[in-house]
Structure formats: C-alpha cells, structure tokens
C-alpha cells in the first residue's frame, strides 16, 4: 500500500537493553525514484505505563467483583434524571436486580425503597447535590422476594459546570447491624424472661414526658 502504519517492533540493543520501537513510514517519488521515508519512535515507556495501568485496572475490577458492597457511579445532568453509569456485581445481591436493567435508568431502584423512606432519601440526595458534599444516608428497601433490608449509602458528590453532578460511592447492607441494635435495645428495656417492660423503660418514658 506504499505506507507503514505504526508497526511496533521489540528490539534488543547492543548494550543488552530491550526497547519497543514504533516504525511509521511512507513511499515518495522524486525525480523518477522511489524513497521510503521512515520515522522511528521509542515507545518503551509508553508500553510499560500501559501495562502498569492494565494491571491496576485488573486489580480494581477484582476488588469490585469481590467486595460485598455495591460500588457505583451516578450521573445527574443539569436537566434530567439520575442515572447509573457503573454498578459493581453486588447490585444483584443487595437489590436483586441485574446491572443491565439499571444502566442509564435508576427508576427500578426507587420502586424497592420502603414507602416511609422515599422522601427522606430523596431529600438527603438533594441536599448533597445542592452543597456538592458527601452523601450519607440509611434507608430500607423491600426486595422483589419480600425481604426487608437496611442499607447505608456513602458517596462523594462532584459538580461539573455544564455537565451536572457525578457521584462516586457505595451501598452497604447493614441489615444484620440494625437487627443487632434492635435486639440490644429490646434487652435494655424489656425483661428477657417475661418480655415485659422493665423499670429502665418506665424511667426513660417518664423523662421523655
């Protein structure tokens, strides 16, 4: 074709160094003769950086796949609804929904939020979006199988002029923690044998009154 398109060649120099050289060239005609003009570029460092980056990305992918938390990236344009650009595989374990169902459309998630928590959840996200700060909130969901779960959301919110808001965060299932807290509170105010209110509960209610 009369042209060399970025041919990358591993080379061993006389001093023992190994290099990757990118060859680019083209055929030209001058005075009835053919000439091959070639440029050589040392891309060894570029290749090493690309290899290191690929290794880091593979590590992050393994972390995202194995962590019990759902990692996510959410986008909120200046005009439009919240969408999810990335979700780790834990989304299926926590919400019972596949990532493909939620990509660019977070609406199915809202249908799972407990009715009593919808407004407070929306308010917490509006506040974080308004101040461009950290979003932290605990809320309940009802899965498609009828399971009640407590979740804790944590995210950093970044405002980008002309683009909107970007959130990077995680969702953690804290159902077991909440269950333990409820049991501890019940043990503190109810007799473990009779399950009747104890003296501490009576004093607590008197103080509240």
Secondary structure, DSSP 8 states (H G I E B T S, - for coil): --EEEEEEEEEE-TTS-EEEEEEEEEEEEETTEEEEEEEEEE-HHHHHHHHHHHHHHHHHHHHHHH-SSEEEEEEEESSS-EEEEEE-THHHHHHS--HHHHBT--HHHHTTB-TTTHHHHHHHHHHHHHHT-EEEEEEEEE-TTS-EEEEEEEEEEEEETTTEEEEEEEEEE-HHHHHHHHHHHHHHHB-TTT--B-HHHHHHHHHH-
